[in-house]
Amino acid sequence: MDASVKDLEQLAVLDPARERVPTEMEWARSQAFVERVMAGEVTGRSAHRPVGRWLAVGVATVAAGVVAAAVVPALLPGAADRAVAGWTAAPSPRTGEQVLPQARACAGNGVGGNSSTVRPSDVLLAEQRGDATLLIMRKSSGNIVECMSVGKDQLASMGLTDGRPLPPPPAGTVNLETMSSTGNGRDMWSNMVGLAGPGVTGVELRLDGGRVFHASVKGGWWAAWWPGPEGGEVDRLTVLVHTSEGTTSHRPSELP
């Protein structure tokens, strides 16, 4: 048996929606989206560190990180629909205790290894926007991963580090670890994650169209996701970094 097929069979048991049968409309949307990806009409990117890539749990994904990042919500359209529909510009912070169910699902999805036990302290950052929970956690392997979930459905997961410690940015600054857009049409959404140096009190994103929203900042990380394609496009937004001394603004390409 081909090794990639065997790996997919092993991952399939982790799929939270493996018994769900997509509707004819969902299949049609997914097929149309994959055709757009193959035609080069959908873009996405992981910035700076190749370790970051979205992975759909229990479904076949394309090996290249950029394309895999774009396939996830198209194959789980119900979760993506609910995530986008309930999005809020200001996230609600969550503690490790509050997101333990989502952290346990993230810990066992195989991305960055599996953790047999999960402690609240393993969750470095967690936020809620509508029905969607975003968290950054450390697995027992030492790898740090990001997971998105909607209710009981895992939407996507991404490895952020390969176990090696990342030095924090200088005080009052941030860097950019990964940036991407994924999805199709009204379900398209974007994601940005980076490290935050000491003294960073907040991060906001300002899209070129004028919309401004808050990122979450905690545990030396900052993260945000939002409906729209800007995360897969070049410098279509500005990152506003707040400290006690004021605010600095940066295009993504200017961040280390």
N, C-alpha and C positions, 0 to 999 in steps of 0.2 A: 504494500500500500504506500502511496506517495506520502512523504512526511508531512507536507502541508495539509493534506486531507485528514491525516490522523490527528494533527494538532487541532483542526477545526472540530472534529468529533469530540475531542476531550473538552474543548471550550463550550460546546453546545449545552452541556449539562448545567452550565452556569448562567445560561440565558434566562432572565426572569420572565420573558414573554415567549418561551419556546413552544407553548401549547396554543398560543394565540394565532388564529388564521386571519391574515390580512384580507380586507375586502377587495373586490375587483377594482374599485377606484384607487385604493392604496397601492395595489400592484401596478396599476397603470402609471401612477405618479412616480413610483420608484423606478420603473423601467425607463420612463421619460428622463428622469434625473440622471440615471447611469449613462444614458445615451448622450446627454449634455456633457457629462464629465469626460467621456471618451472623445467627444468632439472638441474638447478644450474650451468649452463655454463657461465652465465653473472653475473658479480659482480659490486657492487657499494657501497658506504658508505657515510654517513654524519658524520663528525667527531665532537666529543665533545658535541654538543648541539642538542638534539633530535628534536628541533623545525624546523630545516632545512630539507626540502624535496621538490623535484621537483613535480609539479602538472600540469598535462595536463588539459587545460581548455575545458570543454564540452565533454570529452570522459571518458569512464570508466577506472579507474586506480585501481591497487591493493592497499589496505590500507597501507601495510607496506611501510615505507618511502624508504627503499633501493630499493625495486622492483619498486615502483612508479617512482623513479628517472631514472630507466632504460627504462621505457616504452614510454616516451614522444616522442622522435624523430622517433621511429619505427611507431607510429600511425600518424605522420605528416612528412612523408619521404621527400616531396618536400621541406619544409622549412629546414630540417636538411641537405639535399643535398646542398642547396644554401649556408647555413651557413658554412659548411666545405669547399666547393669549393672556397669561397671568403676570407677565413681566412688569416690574416696577423700577422706576429710576433710582429710588433709594432702597438699598437692601436692608433687611432685618438681620442683625448679627445673631449667630447661634453659638452656643457653647458645645463642647465635646459631648457632654451628657445629652444635650437636646438632639444631636444628630447621630447617636450611637447606632440606630438601625441602618442608616445610610452608610456610616463608616464601616460597619460589619460587611455590608454588601460590597463596598469598595475593596475591603481587605481581602475578600475571597474571589475577586474577579480575574486573578492571574496576571494583571498588569503590574509590573514591578515586583512580582512574586506574591505569595499569599501569606497572610498573617492568621495564625490560629486563634489568637486572642487580640482583642482591641480594647485599649484603654482610652478614656476621654482625653488624656494628655497626648495621645497620638494624633489628634486633630489639631492642626496648626492654625487653620482658618476655616470658618464656615459661615455661610450666609443663606438667606431665604429670599427669593423674589417670586411672589405668587406661589405656584405649586412646585417650583423648581428649587432644589437644594444644590449648592455648589460647595465643595469642601476640598481642602488640601490636607493630606495626612501623610504621616511617616509609617511605612510598613516595617515589619520585623527585620526585613533584609537591609534596612537603612535607606531604601529608595523612597523618594517622595513623589506622590502621585496626586493628580487632580481628578475628581469624579463629579459628574453631573447626574442628578436623578430627578424624576418627576413622580411624586407619590411612591409607589412600590417599584416603578420601572427605572432601571438604570439606563440613562440615555447615552452616556459616553464616558470614557476614562482615558487619561493621558499620563504617561510617565514624565516627570519633570527633572529628576536627577537619577543617576545610576549608582547611588550609594556614597559617592564622594562628597564631602562637605563643600558647600559653595560659600565663598567669602562674601560678606555683606557689602553692598555698595557704600561709598563714603557717606558720612552723616549728611542728612538733608537731601539725599538723592535717591533715585530708583533706577533699576535697569529693566530690561525686557527679556524674559526667558522664552516666551512663546506668544504667537499672535496668529489668528486664523479666522476664516469665515467658512461656514458649512451650511448645507441645506439647499432649499429650492424655493423660489418665489416668496410667498408670505411666510414660509417656515424658515427662511434663511436667518441664521444668527451668527454672531461673532464672539470671540473670546480673546482676552489678553491676560497674561500672568507675568509677574516679575518679582524681584526682590526689592525690599524697602530698607533703606539704611536707617540708622538711629536718628531720631528727631523728626521723622516724617509723620505728620499728624493726620494726613488725608491725601487721597488721590481722586481726581475727577477726570472724566473724559469729555471732551467737547468735540462733537462731530462737525464737519464743515457745514452741514445744513443748519447748525445752530443748536441742536439738542445737546444738553449737558446732563450727565448723570454721575452718580458716585460709584467708586470702586470700594471694595472691602480691604482694609489694611489691618493685619494682625500677624503675630509670630514671625516677623521679618519678611512677610510676603504681602503682595497686593494682587487683587484679581477682580475681574469684572466680565460679564457677558451681557449681550444686548441683541435685540432683533435688528437685523440689517447686515449688509455685506461688507462694511468698511474694514473689518479685521483682515480681509483677504485682498485689500487694495492698498496701494502705496500712498502713505501719508494723507489719508482722508480724514484724519482726526488729530487732536492735540491732547497731550497728557499734561494735566495741571497738578503739580506737586506742591502740597501745602506743608509749611513748617511754622514754628513760632516766629520766625523772622520774615515770613512773607510767602509769596507764591511764585514758582517758576513754571514756565511752559516749554514743552518740547514736542516736536514731531517724533513719531516712533523711530524713524531712521536716525535720529540724533541720540537715541538712548543706547548705552553700551549693552 
